[in-house]
């Protein structure tokens, strides 16, 4: 995941609709121009998801 500086500056407080589920999300806790690598071998689920 890479959040550009422009995306960081233009999206605070904007609800972003989810495509697969009802609801929305917001960008929070991200740093501008940072990259996070998501790899499936590092993901663990400790409990059932809630919704």
mmCIF entry with sequence, helices, sheets and N, C-alpha, C, O atoms, coordinates in Angstrom:
data_MODEL
# 
_entry.id   MODEL 
# 
_entity.id                         1 
_entity.type                       polymer 
_entity.pdbx_number_of_molecules   1 
# 
_entity_poly.entity_id                      1 
_entity_poly.type                           'polypeptide(L)' 
_entity_poly.nstd_linkage                   no 
_entity_poly.nstd_monomer                   no 
_entity_poly.pdbx_seq_one_letter_code       
;(UNK)(UNK)(UNK)(UNK)(UNK)(UNK)(UNK)(UNK)(UNK)(UNK)(UNK)(UNK)(UNK)(UNK)(UNK)(UNK)
(UNK)(UNK)(UNK)(UNK)(UNK)(UNK)(UNK)(UNK)(UNK)(UNK)(UNK)(UNK)(UNK)(UNK)(UNK)(UNK)
(UNK)(UNK)(UNK)(UNK)(UNK)(UNK)(UNK)(UNK)(UNK)(UNK)(UNK)(UNK)(UNK)(UNK)(UNK)(UNK)
(UNK)(UNK)(UNK)
;
_entity_poly.pdbx_seq_one_letter_code_can   XXXXXXXXXXXXXXXXXXXXXXXXXXXXXXXXXXXXXXXXXXXXXXXXXXX 
_entity_poly.pdbx_strand_id                 A 
# 
loop_
_entity_poly_seq.entity_id 
_entity_poly_seq.num 
_entity_poly_seq.mon_id 
_entity_poly_seq.hetero 
1 1  UNK n 
1 2  UNK n 
1 3  UNK n 
1 4  UNK n 
1 5  UNK n 
1 6  UNK n 
1 7  UNK n 
1 8  UNK n 
1 9  UNK n 
1 10 UNK n 
1 11 UNK n 
1 12 UNK n 
1 13 UNK n 
1 14 UNK n 
1 15 UNK n 
1 16 UNK n 
1 17 UNK n 
1 18 UNK n 
1 19 UNK n 
1 20 UNK n 
1 21 UNK n 
1 22 UNK n 
1 23 UNK n 
1 24 UNK n 
1 25 UNK n 
1 26 UNK n 
1 27 UNK n 
1 28 UNK n 
1 29 UNK n 
1 30 UNK n 
1 31 UNK n 
1 32 UNK n 
1 33 UNK n 
1 34 UNK n 
1 35 UNK n 
1 36 UNK n 
1 37 UNK n 
1 38 UNK n 
1 39 UNK n 
1 40 UNK n 
1 41 UNK n 
1 42 UNK n 
1 43 UNK n 
1 44 UNK n 
1 45 UNK n 
1 46 UNK n 
1 47 UNK n 
1 48 UNK n 
1 49 UNK n 
1 50 UNK n 
1 51 UNK n 
# 
_struct_asym.id          A 
_struct_asym.entity_id   1 
# 
loop_
_struct_conf.conf_type_id 
_struct_conf.id 
_struct_conf.pdbx_PDB_helix_id 
_struct_conf.beg_label_comp_id 
_struct_conf.beg_label_asym_id 
_struct_conf.beg_label_seq_id 
_struct_conf.pdbx_beg_PDB_ins_code 
_struct_conf.end_label_comp_id 
_struct_conf.end_label_asym_id 
_struct_conf.end_label_seq_id 
_struct_conf.pdbx_end_PDB_ins_code 
_struct_conf.beg_auth_comp_id 
_struct_conf.beg_auth_asym_id 
_struct_conf.beg_auth_seq_id 
_struct_conf.end_auth_comp_id 
_struct_conf.end_auth_asym_id 
_struct_conf.end_auth_seq_id 
_struct_conf.pdbx_PDB_helix_class 
_struct_conf.details 
_struct_conf.pdbx_PDB_helix_length 
HELX_P HELX_P1 AA1 UNK A 5  ? UNK A 10 ? UNK A 5  UNK A 10 1 ? 6 
HELX_P HELX_P2 AA2 UNK A 40 ? UNK A 42 ? UNK A 40 UNK A 42 5 ? 3 
# 
_struct_conf_type.id          HELX_P 
_struct_conf_type.criteria    ? 
_struct_conf_type.reference   ? 
# 
loop_
_struct_sheet.id 
_struct_sheet.type 
_struct_sheet.number_strands 
_struct_sheet.details 
AA1 ? 2 ? 
AA2 ? 2 ? 
# 
loop_
_struct_sheet_order.sheet_id 
_struct_sheet_order.range_id_1 
_struct_sheet_order.range_id_2 
_struct_sheet_order.offset 
_struct_sheet_order.sense 
AA1 1 2 ? anti-parallel 
AA2 1 2 ? anti-parallel 
# 
loop_
_struct_sheet_range.sheet_id 
_struct_sheet_range.id 
_struct_sheet_range.beg_label_comp_id 
_struct_sheet_range.beg_label_asym_id 
_struct_sheet_range.beg_label_seq_id 
_struct_sheet_range.pdbx_beg_PDB_ins_code 
_struct_sheet_range.end_label_comp_id 
_struct_sheet_range.end_label_asym_id 
_struct_sheet_range.end_label_seq_id 
_struct_sheet_range.pdbx_end_PDB_ins_code 
_struct_sheet_range.beg_auth_comp_id 
_struct_sheet_range.beg_auth_asym_id 
_struct_sheet_range.beg_auth_seq_id 
_struct_sheet_range.end_auth_comp_id 
_struct_sheet_range.end_auth_asym_id 
_struct_sheet_range.end_auth_seq_id 
AA1 1 UNK A 2  ? UNK A 3  ? UNK A 2  UNK A 3  
AA1 2 UNK A 34 ? UNK A 35 ? UNK A 34 UNK A 35 
AA2 1 UNK A 16 ? UNK A 17 ? UNK A 16 UNK A 17 
AA2 2 UNK A 24 ? UNK A 25 ? UNK A 24 UNK A 25 
# 
loop_
_atom_site.group_PDB 
_atom_site.id 
_atom_site.type_symbol 
_atom_site.label_atom_id 
_atom_site.label_alt_id 
_atom_site.label_comp_id 
_atom_site.label_asym_id 
_atom_site.label_entity_id 
_atom_site.label_seq_id 
_atom_site.pdbx_PDB_ins_code 
_atom_site.Cartn_x 
_atom_site.Cartn_y 
_atom_site.Cartn_z 
_atom_site.occupancy 
_atom_site.B_iso_or_equiv 
_atom_site.pdbx_formal_charge 
_atom_site.auth_seq_id 
_atom_site.auth_comp_id 
_atom_site.auth_asym_id 
_atom_site.auth_atom_id 
_atom_site.pdbx_PDB_model_num 
ATOM 1   N N  . UNK A 1 1  ? 0.853   -1.151  0.000  1.00 0.00 ? 1  UNK A N  1 
ATOM 2   C CA . UNK A 1 1  ? 0.000   0.000   0.000  1.00 0.00 ? 1  UNK A CA 1 
ATOM 3   C C  . UNK A 1 1  ? 0.904   1.220   0.000  1.00 0.00 ? 1  UNK A C  1 
ATOM 4   O O  . UNK A 1 1  ? 1.846   1.311   0.787  1.00 0.00 ? 1  UNK A O  1 
ATOM 5   N N  . UNK A 1 2  ? 0.612   2.140   -0.876 1.00 0.00 ? 2  UNK A N  1 
ATOM 6   C CA . UNK A 1 2  ? 1.378   3.388   -0.937 1.00 0.00 ? 2  UNK A CA 1 
ATOM 7   C C  . UNK A 1 2  ? 0.399   4.549   -0.939 1.00 0.00 ? 2  UNK A C  1 
ATOM 8   O O  . UNK A 1 2  ? -0.497  4.611   -1.780 1.00 0.00 ? 2  UNK A O  1 
ATOM 9   N N  . UNK A 1 3  ? 0.566   5.449   -0.017 1.00 0.00 ? 3  UNK A N  1 
ATOM 10  C CA . UNK A 1 3  ? -0.273  6.629   0.071  1.00 0.00 ? 3  UNK A CA 1 
ATOM 11  C C  . UNK A 1 3  ? 0.550   7.827   -0.384 1.00 0.00 ? 3  UNK A C  1 
ATOM 12  O O  . UNK A 1 3  ? 1.517   8.217   0.270  1.00 0.00 ? 3  UNK A O  1 
ATOM 13  N N  . UNK A 1 4  ? 0.157   8.394   -1.498 1.00 0.00 ? 4  UNK A N  1 
ATOM 14  C CA . UNK A 1 4  ? 0.897   9.537   -2.029 1.00 0.00 ? 4  UNK A CA 1 
ATOM 15  C C  . UNK A 1 4  ? 0.621   10.779  -1.184 1.00 0.00 ? 4  UNK A C  1 
ATOM 16  O O  . UNK A 1 4  ? -0.341  10.820  -0.417 1.00 0.00 ? 4  UNK A O  1 
ATOM 17  N N  . UNK A 1 5  ? 1.466   11.775  -1.332 1.00 0.00 ? 5  UNK A N  1 
ATOM 18  C CA . UNK A 1 5  ? 1.278   13.026  -0.616 1.00 0.00 ? 5  UNK A CA 1 
ATOM 19  C C  . UNK A 1 5  ? -0.039  13.675  -1.030 1.00 0.00 ? 5  UNK A C  1 
ATOM 20  O O  . UNK A 1 5  ? -0.739  14.233  -0.185 1.00 0.00 ? 5  UNK A O  1 
ATOM 21  N N  . UNK A 1 6  ? -0.389  13.613  -2.313 1.00 0.00 ? 6  UNK A N  1 
ATOM 22  C CA . UNK A 1 6  ? -1.632  14.211  -2.787 1.00 0.00 ? 6  UNK A CA 1 
ATOM 23  C C  . UNK A 1 6  ? -2.845  13.514  -2.156 1.00 0.00 ? 6  UNK A C  1 
ATOM 24  O O  . UNK A 1 6  ? -3.791  14.178  -1.734 1.00 0.00 ? 6  UNK A O  1 
ATOM 25  N N  . UNK A 1 7  ? -2.816  12.200  -2.093 1.00 0.00 ? 7  UNK A N  1 
ATOM 26  C CA . UNK A 1 7  ? -3.921  11.463  -1.461 1.00 0.00 ? 7  UNK A CA 1 
ATOM 27  C C  . UNK A 1 7  ? -4.013  11.810  0.022  1.00 0.00 ? 7  UNK A C  1 
ATOM 28  O O  . UNK A 1 7  ? -5.113  11.963  0.553  1.00 0.00 ? 7  UNK A O  1 
ATOM 29  N N  . UNK A 1 8  ? -2.898  11.933  0.677  1.00 0.00 ? 8  UNK A N  1 
ATOM 30  C CA . UNK A 1 8  ? -2.867  12.294  2.100  1.00 0.00 ? 8  UNK A CA 1 
ATOM 31  C C  . UNK A 1 8  ? -3.489  13.665  2.334  1.00 0.00 ? 8  UNK A C  1 
ATOM 32  O O  . UNK A 1 8  ? -4.194  13.866  3.323  1.00 0.00 ? 8  UNK A O  1 
ATOM 33  N N  . UNK A 1 9  ? -3.235  14.595  1.442  1.00 0.00 ? 9  UNK A N  1 
ATOM 34  C CA . UNK A 1 9  ? -3.729  15.963  1.612  1.00 0.00 ? 9  UNK A CA 1 
ATOM 35  C C  . UNK A 1 9  ? -5.190  16.135  1.190  1.00 0.00 ? 9  UNK A C  1 
ATOM 36  O O  . UNK A 1 9  ? -5.858  17.060  1.654  1.00 0.00 ? 9  UNK A O  1 
ATOM 37  N N  . UNK A 1 10 ? -5.693  15.261  0.321  1.00 0.00 ? 10 UNK A N  1 
ATOM 38  C CA . UNK A 1 10 ? -7.045  15.462  -0.210 1.00 0.00 ? 10 UNK A CA 1 
ATOM 39  C C  . UNK A 1 10 ? -8.105  14.554  0.400  1.00 0.00 ? 10 UNK A C  1 
ATOM 40  O O  . UNK A 1 10 ? -9.284  14.737  0.099  1.00 0.00 ? 10 UNK A O  1 
ATOM 41  N N  . UNK A 1 11 ? -7.750  13.581  1.243  1.00 0.00 ? 11 UNK A N  1 
ATOM 42  C CA . UNK A 1 11 ? -8.746  12.637  1.743  1.00 0.00 ? 11 UNK A CA 1 
ATOM 43  C C  . UNK A 1 11 ? -9.083  12.724  3.228  1.00 0.00 ? 11 UNK A C  1 
ATOM 44  O O  . UNK A 1 11 ? -9.946  11.959  3.659  1.00 0.00 ? 11 UNK A O  1 
ATOM 45  N N  . UNK A 1 12 ? -8.489  13.578  4.044  1.00 0.00 ? 12 UNK A N  1 
ATOM 46  C CA . UNK A 1 12 ? -8.833  13.540  5.469  1.00 0.00 ? 12 UNK A CA 1 
ATOM 47  C C  . UNK A 1 12 ? -10.301 13.899  5.700  1.00 0.00 ? 12 UNK A C  1 
ATOM 48  O O  . UNK A 1 12 ? -10.814 14.874  5.151  1.00 0.00 ? 12 UNK A O  1 
ATOM 49  N N  . UNK A 1 13 ? -10.956 13.093  6.517  1.00 0.00 ? 13 UNK A N  1 
ATOM 50  C CA . UNK A 1 13 ? -12.345 13.349  6.852  1.00 0.00 ? 13 UNK A CA 1 
ATOM 51  C C  . UNK A 1 13 ? -13.356 12.930  5.810  1.00 0.00 ? 13 UNK A C  1 
ATOM 52  O O  . UNK A 1 13 ? -14.554 13.135  6.009  1.00 0.00 ? 13 UNK A O  1 
ATOM 53  N N  . UNK A 1 14 ? -12.916 12.348  4.702  1.00 0.00 ? 14 UNK A N  1 
ATOM 54  C CA . UNK A 1 14 ? -13.825 11.919  3.643  1.00 0.00 ? 14 UNK A CA 1 
ATOM 55  C C  . UNK A 1 14 ? -14.130 10.432  3.830  1.00 0.00 ? 14 UNK A C  1 
ATOM 56  O O  . UNK A 1 14 ? -13.214 9.616   3.926  1.00 0.00 ? 14 UNK A O  1 
ATOM 57  N N  . UNK A 1 15 ? -15.407 10.085  3.881  1.00 0.00 ? 15 UNK A N  1 
ATOM 58  C CA . UNK A 1 15 ? -15.813 8.682   3.973  1.00 0.00 ? 15 UNK A CA 1 
ATOM 59  C C  . UNK A 1 15 ? -15.643 8.036   2.603  1.00 0.00 ? 15 UNK A C  1 
ATOM 60  O O  . UNK A 1 15 ? -16.193 8.519   1.614  1.00 0.00 ? 15 UNK A O  1 
ATOM 61  N N  . UNK A 1 16 ? -14.884 6.947   2.543  1.00 0.00 ? 16 UNK A N  1 
ATOM 62  C CA . UNK A 1 16 ? -14.635 6.231   1.292  1.00 0.00 ? 16 UNK A CA 1 
ATOM 63  C C  . UNK A 1 16 ? -15.526 4.989   1.282  1.00 0.00 ? 16 UNK A C  1 
ATOM 64  O O  . UNK A 1 16 ? -15.343 4.102   2.116  1.00 0.00 ? 16 UNK A O  1 
ATOM 65  N N  . UNK A 1 17 ? -16.489 4.905   0.353  1.00 0.00 ? 17 UNK A N  1 
ATOM 66  C CA . UNK A 1 17 ? -17.406 3.757   0.324  1.00 0.00 ? 17 UNK A CA 1 
ATOM 67  C C  . UNK A 1 17 ? -16.664 2.448   0.071  1.00 0.00 ? 17 UNK A C  1 
ATOM 68  O O  . UNK A 1 17 ? -15.700 2.407   -0.694 1.00 0.00 ? 17 UNK A O  1 
ATOM 69  N N  . UNK A 1 18 ? -17.122 1.379   0.721  1.00 0.00 ? 18 UNK A N  1 
ATOM 70  C CA . UNK A 1 18 ? -16.576 0.050   0.490  1.00 0.00 ? 18 UNK A CA 1 
ATOM 71  C C  . UNK A 1 18 ? -17.264 -0.570  -0.713 1.00 0.00 ? 18 UNK A C  1 
ATOM 72  O O  . UNK A 1 18 ? -18.475 -0.415  -0.871 1.00 0.00 ? 18 UNK A O  1 
ATOM 73  N N  . UNK A 1 19 ? -16.525 -1.266  -1.564 1.00 0.00 ? 19 UNK A N  1 
ATOM 74  C CA . UNK A 1 19 ? -17.114 -1.835  -2.770 1.00 0.00 ? 19 UNK A CA 1 
ATOM 75  C C  . UNK A 1 19 ? -17.793 -3.178  -2.504 1.00 0.00 ? 19 UNK A C  1 
ATOM 76  O O  . UNK A 1 19 ? -18.776 -3.507  -3.168 1.00 0.00 ? 19 UNK A O  1 
ATOM 77  N N  . UNK A 1 20 ? -17.291 -3.957  -1.548 1.00 0.00 ? 20 UNK A N  1 
ATOM 78  C CA . UNK A 1 20 ? -17.832 -5.297  -1.330 1.00 0.00 ? 20 UNK A CA 1 
ATOM 79  C C  . UNK A 1 20 ? -18.853 -5.363  -0.191 1.00 0.00 ? 20 UNK A C  1 
ATOM 80  O O  . UNK A 1 20 ? -19.590 -6.344  -0.094 1.00 0.00 ? 20 UNK A O  1 
ATOM 81  N N  . UNK A 1 21 ? -18.912 -4.351  0.665  1.00 0.00 ? 21 UNK A N  1 
ATOM 82  C CA . UNK A 1 21 ? -19.803 -4.358  1.825  1.00 0.00 ? 21 UNK A CA 1 
ATOM 83  C C  . UNK A 1 21 ? -20.462 -3.000  1.976  1.00 0.00 ? 21 UNK A C  1 
ATOM 84  O O  . UNK A 1 21 ? -19.994 -1.998  1.437  1.00 0.00 ? 21 UNK A O  1 
ATOM 85  N N  . UNK A 1 22 ? -21.557 -2.988  2.722  1.00 0.00 ? 22 UNK A N  1 
ATOM 86  C CA . UNK A 1 22 ? -22.186 -1.710  3.051  1.00 0.00 ? 22 UNK A CA 1 
ATOM 87  C C  . UNK A 1 22 ? -21.297 -0.987  4.056  1.00 0.00 ? 22 UNK A C  1 
ATOM 88  O O  . UNK A 1 22 ? -20.695 -1.630  4.916  1.00 0.00 ? 22 UNK A O  1 
ATOM 89  N N  . UNK A 1 23 ? -21.207 0.296   3.966  1.00 0.00 ? 23 UNK A N  1 
ATOM 90  C CA . UNK A 1 23 ? -20.402 1.063   4.904  1.00 0.00 ? 23 UNK A CA 1 
ATOM 91  C C  . UNK A 1 23 ? -19.318 1.840   4.208  1.00 0.00 ? 23 UNK A C  1 
ATOM 92  O O  . UNK A 1 23 ? -19.291 1.945   2.982  1.00 0.00 ? 23 UNK A O  1 
ATOM 93  N N  . UNK A 1 24 ? -18.426 2.382   5.005  1.00 0.00 ? 24 UNK A N  1 
ATOM 94  C CA . UNK A 1 24 ? -17.347 3.210   4.478  1.00 0.00 ? 24 UNK A CA 1 
ATOM 95  C C  . UNK A 1 24 ? -16.146 3.131   5.410  1.00 0.00 ? 24 UNK A C  1 
ATOM 96  O O  . UNK A 1 24 ? -16.236 2.587   6.510  1.00 0.00 ? 24 UNK A O  1 
ATOM 97  N N  . UNK A 1 25 ? -15.042 3.670   4.968  1.00 0.00 ? 25 UNK A N  1 
ATOM 98  C CA . UNK A 1 25 ? -13.820 3.731   5.768  1.00 0.00 ? 25 UNK A CA 1 
ATOM 99  C C  . UNK A 1 25 ? -13.199 5.108   5.578  1.00 0.00 ? 25 UNK A C  1 
ATOM 100 O O  . UNK A 1 25 ? -13.605 5.862   4.693  1.00 0.00 ? 25 UNK A O  1 
ATOM 101 N N  . UNK A 1 26 ? -12.226 5.430   6.400  1.00 0.00 ? 26 UNK A N  1 
ATOM 102 C CA . UNK A 1 26 ? -11.480 6.682   6.269  1.00 0.00 ? 26 UNK A CA 1 
ATOM 103 C C  . UNK A 1 26 ? -9.994  6.380   6.393  1.00 0.00 ? 26 UNK A C  1 
ATOM 104 O O  . UNK A 1 26 ? -9.601  5.371   6.977  1.00 0.00 ? 26 UNK A O  1 
ATOM 105 N N  . UNK A 1 27 ? -9.182  7.256   5.842  1.00 0.00 ? 27 UNK A N  1 
ATOM 106 C CA . UNK A 1 27 ? -7.736  7.127   6.019  1.00 0.00 ? 27 UNK A CA 1 
ATOM 107 C C  . UNK A 1 27 ? -7.378  7.741   7.361  1.00 0.00 ? 27 UNK A C  1 
ATOM 108 O O  . UNK A 1 27 ? -7.566  8.940   7.570  1.00 0.00 ? 27 UNK A O  1 
ATOM 109 N N  . UNK A 1 28 ? -6.870  6.935   8.260  1.00 0.00 ? 28 UNK A N  1 
ATOM 110 C CA . UNK A 1 28 ? -6.479  7.422   9.576  1.00 0.00 ? 28 UNK A CA 1 
ATOM 111 C C  . UNK A 1 28 ? -5.221  6.692   10.020 1.00 0.00 ? 28 UNK A C  1 
ATOM 112 O O  . UNK A 1 28 ? -5.110  5.480   9.836  1.00 0.00 ? 28 UNK A O  1 
ATOM 113 N N  . UNK A 1 29 ? -4.293  7.404   10.591 1.00 0.00 ? 29 UNK A N  1 
ATOM 114 C CA . UNK A 1 29 ? -3.075  6.787   11.087 1.00 0.00 ? 29 UNK A CA 1 
ATOM 115 C C  . UNK A 1 29 ? -2.028  6.491   10.029 1.00 0.00 ? 29 UNK A C  1 
ATOM 116 O O  . UNK A 1 29 ? -1.071  5.763   10.295 1.00 0.00 ? 29 UNK A O  1 
ATOM 117 N N  . UNK A 1 30 ? -2.190  7.036   8.852  1.00 0.00 ? 30 UNK A N  1 
ATOM 118 C CA . UNK A 1 30 ? -1.227  6.815   7.774  1.00 0.00 ? 30 UNK A CA 1 
ATOM 119 C C  . UNK A 1 30 ? -0.242  7.977   7.706  1.00 0.00 ? 30 UNK A C  1 
ATOM 120 O O  . UNK A 1 30 ? -0.569  9.106   8.072  1.00 0.00 ? 30 UNK A O  1 
ATOM 121 N N  . UNK A 1 31 ? 0.936   7.694   7.245  1.00 0.00 ? 31 UNK A N  1 
ATOM 122 C CA . UNK A 1 31 ? 1.948   8.726   7.009  1.00 0.00 ? 31 UNK A CA 1 
ATOM 123 C C  . UNK A 1 31 ? 1.999   9.026   5.516  1.00 0.00 ? 31 UNK A C  1 
ATOM 124 O O  . UNK A 1 31 ? 1.868   8.114   4.699  1.00 0.00 ? 31 UNK A O  1 
ATOM 125 N N  . UNK A 1 32 ? 2.187   10.286  5.151  1.00 0.00 ? 32 UNK A N  1 
ATOM 126 C CA . UNK A 1 32 ? 2.255   10.604  3.726  1.00 0.00 ? 32 UNK A CA 1 
ATOM 127 C C  . UNK A 1 32 ? 3.520   10.030  3.085  1.00 0.00 ? 32 UNK A C  1 
ATOM 128 O O  . UNK A 1 32 ? 4.592   10.010  3.690  1.00 0.00 ? 32 UNK A O  1 
ATOM 129 N N  . UNK A 1 33 ? 3.363   9.571   1.858  1.00 0.00 ? 33 UNK A N  1 
ATOM 130 C CA . UNK A 1 33 ? 4.452   9.048   1.031  1.00 0.00 ? 33 UNK A CA 1 
ATOM 131 C C  . UNK A 1 33 ? 5.155   7.849   1.666  1.00 0.00 ? 33 UNK A C  1 
ATOM 132 O O  . UNK A 1 33 ? 6.350   7.642   1.456  1.00 0.00 ? 33 UNK A O  1 
ATOM 133 N N  . UNK A 1 34 ? 4.403   7.054   2.449  1.00 0.00 ? 34 UNK A N  1 
ATOM 134 C CA . UNK A 1 34 ? 4.948   5.835   3.061  1.00 0.00 ? 34 UNK A CA 1 
ATOM 135 C C  . UNK A 1 34 ? 4.403   4.625   2.302  1.00 0.00 ? 34 UNK A C  1 
ATOM 136 O O  . UNK A 1 34 ? 3.333   4.692   1.698  1.00 0.00 ? 34 UNK A O  1 
ATOM 137 N N  . UNK A 1 35 ? 5.150   3.520   2.340  1.00 0.00 ? 35 UNK A N  1 
ATOM 138 C CA . UNK A 1 35 ? 4.736   2.284   1.696  1.00 0.00 ? 35 UNK A CA 1 
ATOM 139 C C  . UNK A 1 35 ? 4.678   1.175   2.734  1.00 0.00 ? 35 UNK A C  1 
ATOM 140 O O  . UNK A 1 35 ? 5.601   1.018   3.532  1.00 0.00 ? 35 UNK A O  1 
ATOM 141 N N  . UNK A 1 36 ? 3.592   0.405   2.723  1.00 0.00 ? 36 UNK A N  1 
ATOM 142 C CA . UNK A 1 36 ? 3.444   -0.752  3.597  1.00 0.00 ? 36 UNK A CA 1 
ATOM 143 C C  . UNK A 1 36 ? 3.268   -1.976  2.721  1.00 0.00 ? 36 UNK A C  1 
ATOM 144 O O  . UNK A 1 36 ? 2.424   -1.984  1.824  1.00 0.00 ? 36 UNK A O  1 
ATOM 145 N N  . UNK A 1 37 ? 4.055   -3.007  2.973  1.00 0.00 ? 37 UNK A N  1 
ATOM 146 C CA . UNK A 1 37 ? 3.972   -4.232  2.190  1.00 0.00 ? 37 UNK A CA 1 
ATOM 147 C C  . UNK A 1 37 ? 3.105   -5.225  2.947  1.00 0.00 ? 37 UNK A C  1 
ATOM 148 O O  . UNK A 1 37 ? 3.417   -5.585  4.082  1.00 0.00 ? 37 UNK A O  1 
ATOM 149 N N  . UNK A 1 38 ? 2.019   -5.670  2.326  1.00 0.00 ? 38 UNK A N  1 
ATOM 150 C CA . UNK A 1 38 ? 1.113   -6.645  2.925  1.00 0.00 ? 38 UNK A CA 1 
ATOM 151 C C  . UNK A 1 38 ? 1.391   -8.005  2.305  1.00 0.00 ? 38 UNK A C  1 
ATOM 152 O O  . UNK A 1 38 ? 1.223   -8.193  1.100  1.00 0.00 ? 38 UNK A O  1 
ATOM 153 N N  . UNK A 1 39 ? 1.816   -8.949  3.129  1.00 0.00 ? 39 UNK A N  1 
ATOM 154 C CA . UNK A 1 39 ? 2.132   -10.286 2.634  1.00 0.00 ? 39 UNK A CA 1 
ATOM 155 C C  . UNK A 1 39 ? 1.269   -11.305 3.365  1.00 0.00 ? 39 UNK A C  1 
ATOM 156 O O  . UNK A 1 39 ? 1.126   -11.235 4.586  1.00 0.00 ? 39 UNK A O  1 
ATOM 157 N N  . UNK A 1 40 ? 0.698   -12.240 2.636  1.00 0.00 ? 40 UNK A N  1 
ATOM 158 C CA . UNK A 1 40 ? -0.244  -13.200 3.209  1.00 0.00 ? 40 UNK A CA 1 
ATOM 159 C C  . UNK A 1 40 ? 0.405   -14.110 4.250  1.00 0.00 ? 40 UNK A C  1 
ATOM 160 O O  . UNK A 1 40 ? -0.292  -14.598 5.140  1.00 0.00 ? 40 UNK A O  1 
ATOM 161 N N  . UNK A 1 41 ? 1.703   -14.354 4.170  1.00 0.00 ? 41 UNK A N  1 
ATOM 162 C CA . UNK A 1 41 ? 2.342   -15.245 5.137  1.00 0.00 ? 41 UNK A CA 1 
ATOM 163 C C  . UNK A 1 41 ? 2.530   -14.582 6.507  1.00 0.00 ? 41 UNK A C  1 
ATOM 164 O O  . UNK A 1 41 ? 2.934   -15.257 7.454  1.00 0.00 ? 41 UNK A O  1 
ATOM 165 N N  . UNK A 1 42 ? 2.250   -13.286 6.636  1.00 0.00 ? 42 UNK A N  1 
ATOM 166 C CA . UNK A 1 42 ? 2.389   -12.594 7.916  1.00 0.00 ? 42 UNK A CA 1 
ATOM 167 C C  . UNK A 1 42 ? 1.047   -12.257 8.551  1.00 0.00 ? 42 UNK A C  1 
ATOM 168 O O  . UNK A 1 42 ? 1.014   -11.631 9.610  1.00 0.00 ? 42 UNK A O  1 
ATOM 169 N N  . UNK A 1 43 ? -0.054  -12.653 7.935  1.00 0.00 ? 43 UNK A N  1 
ATOM 170 C CA . UNK A 1 43 ? -1.375  -12.306 8.440  1.00 0.00 ? 43 UNK A CA 1 
ATOM 171 C C  . UNK A 1 43 ? -1.905  -13.436 9.316  1.00 0.00 ? 43 UNK A C  1 
ATOM 172 O O  . UNK A 1 43 ? -1.916  -14.594 8.901  1.00 0.00 ? 43 UNK A O  1 
ATOM 173 N N  . UNK A 1 44 ? -2.342  -13.100 10.523 1.00 0.00 ? 44 UNK A N  1 
ATOM 174 C CA . UNK A 1 44 ? -2.970  -14.068 11.401 1.00 0.00 ? 44 UNK A CA 1 
ATOM 175 C C  . UNK A 1 44 ? -4.293  -13.496 11.893 1.00 0.00 ? 44 UNK A C  1 
ATOM 176 O O  . UNK A 1 44 ? -4.440  -12.287 12.066 1.00 0.00 ? 44 UNK A O  1 
ATOM 177 N N  . UNK A 1 45 ? -5.241  -14.381 12.112 1.00 0.00 ? 45 UNK A N  1 
ATOM 178 C CA . UNK A 1 45 ? -6.536  -13.993 12.657 1.00 0.00 ? 45 UNK A CA 1 
ATOM 179 C C  . UNK A 1 45 ? -6.679  -14.696 13.990 1.00 0.00 ? 45 UNK A C  1 
ATOM 180 O O  . UNK A 1 45 ? -6.673  -15.925 14.050 1.00 0.00 ? 45 UNK A O  1 
ATOM 181 N N  . UNK A 1 46 ? -6.809  -13.923 15.064 1.00 0.00 ? 46 UNK A N  1 
ATOM 182 C CA . UNK A 1 46 ? -6.888  -14.499 16.405 1.00 0.00 ? 46 UNK A CA 1 
ATOM 183 C C  . UNK A 1 46 ? -8.315  -14.805 16.845 1.00 0.00 ? 46 UNK A C  1 
ATOM 184 O O  . UNK A 1 46 ? -8.514  -15.568 17.791 1.00 0.00 ? 46 UNK A O  1 
ATOM 185 N N  . UNK A 1 47 ? -9.302  -14.229 16.185 1.00 0.00 ? 47 UNK A N  1 
ATOM 186 C CA . UNK A 1 47 ? -10.691 -14.384 16.596 1.00 0.00 ? 47 UNK A CA 1 
ATOM 187 C C  . UNK A 1 47 ? -11.582 -14.237 15.364 1.00 0.00 ? 47 UNK A C  1 
ATOM 188 O O  . UNK A 1 47 ? -11.110 -13.867 14.289 1.00 0.00 ? 47 UNK A O  1 
ATOM 189 N N  . UNK A 1 48 ? -12.854 -14.526 15.524 1.00 0.00 ? 48 UNK A N  1 
ATOM 190 C CA . UNK A 1 48 ? -13.803 -14.343 14.429 1.00 0.00 ? 48 UNK A CA 1 
ATOM 191 C C  . UNK A 1 48 ? -14.015 -12.860 14.161 1.00 0.00 ? 48 UNK A C  1 
ATOM 192 O O  . UNK A 1 48 ? -14.138 -12.078 15.103 1.00 0.00 ? 48 UNK A O  1 
ATOM 193 N N  . UNK A 1 49 ? -14.060 -12.459 12.893 1.00 0.00 ? 49 UNK A N  1 
ATOM 194 C CA . UNK A 1 49 ? -14.329 -11.057 12.568 1.00 0.00 ? 49 UNK A CA 1 
ATOM 195 C C  . UNK A 1 49 ? -15.726 -10.665 13.050 1.00 0.00 ? 49 UNK A C  1 
ATOM 196 O O  . UNK A 1 49 ? -16.641 -11.487 13.088 1.00 0.00 ? 49 UNK A O  1 
ATOM 197 N N  . UNK A 1 50 ? -15.865 -9.408  13.411 1.00 0.00 ? 50 UNK A N  1 
ATOM 198 C CA . UNK A 1 50 ? -17.184 -8.913  13.822 1.00 0.00 ? 50 UNK A CA 1 
ATOM 199 C C  . UNK A 1 50 ? -17.661 -7.916  12.791 1.00 0.00 ? 50 UNK A C  1 
ATOM 200 O O  . UNK A 1 50 ? -16.851 -7.323  12.079 1.00 0.00 ? 50 UNK A O  1 
ATOM 201 N N  . UNK A 1 51 ? -18.924 -7.728  12.704 1.00 0.00 ? 51 UNK A N  1 
ATOM 202 C CA . UNK A 1 51 ? -19.420 -6.803  11.709 1.00 0.00 ? 51 UNK A CA 1 
ATOM 203 C C  . UNK A 1 51 ? -20.683 -6.118  12.100 1.00 0.00 ? 51 UNK A C  1 
ATOM 204 O O  . UNK A 1 51 ? -21.206 -5.306  11.337 1.00 0.00 ? 51 UNK A O  1 
# 
